[in-house]
Amino acid sequence: MVPESYSLAFEELQRIVSEMERGDIGIDELAVNVKRASELIQFCRNKLKTTELDVAEILKQLEAEGDGASA
């Protein structure tokens, strides 16, 4: 299941990690939770990278507009 947002993915990831740290996850659930954590980490990385690229593009456009305005 793909998370709806970075915030929800990060929240779920924190919950999984907390459960693991407390020992609340049984051995039967461990592999499932580690796999889910891996999926959430990948989702978060992709979201951060996409956001970084989007912000860079917006800043590039603003800079180009600013250069055009001063001409």
C-alpha positions in Angstrom: 0.0 0.0 0.0 1.4 3.3 -1.1 1.2 6.1 1.6 -0.9 9.1 0.8 1.8 11.5 1.9 5.4 11.9 3.2 4.0 12.7 6.6 1.9 9.6 6.8 4.8 7.4 5.6 7.2 8.9 8.1 4.7 8.5 10.9 4.2 4.8 10.0 7.9 4.3 9.8 8.4 5.9 13.2 5.7 3.6 14.7 7.4 0.5 13.2 10.8 1.5 14.5 9.4 2.3 18.0 7.7 -1.1 18.1 10.9 -2.8 17.1 12.9 -0.9 19.7 10.5 -1.9 22.4 10.5 -5.5 21.3 6.7 -5.3 20.6 7.1 -7.1 17.2 7.2 -10.9 17.3 9.6 -12.9 15.2 6.7 -13.8 12.9 6.0 -10.2 12.2 9.6 -9.0 12.0 10.2 -9.7 8.3 6.9 -8.2 7.3 7.7 -5.0 9.3 11.2 -4.8 8.0 9.9 -5.0 4.4 7.3 -2.4 5.1 9.9 -0.1 6.7 12.1 -0.5 3.6 9.1 0.4 1.3 8.4 3.5 3.5 12.0 4.6 3.4 12.1 4.3 -0.4 8.8 6.3 -0.7 10.2 9.0 1.6 13.5 9.2 -0.3 11.7 9.5 -3.6 9.3 12.1 -2.3 12.3 14.2 -0.9 14.1 13.9 -4.2 11.1 14.9 -6.2 10.4 17.8 -3.9 14.1 18.9 -4.2 13.9 18.9 -8.0 10.6 20.7 -8.0 11.9 23.5 -5.7 15.1 23.8 -7.8 13.0 24.2 -10.9 10.8 26.8 -9.3 13.8 28.7 -8.1 15.3 28.5 -11.6 12.1 29.9 -13.1 12.0 32.7 -10.6 15.6 33.6 -11.3 14.9 33.6 -15.0 11.9 35.8 -14.6 13.9 38.2 -12.4 16.7 38.4 -15.0 14.1 39.2 -17.7 12.5 41.9 -15.5 15.7 43.8 -15.1 16.5 43.8 -18.8 
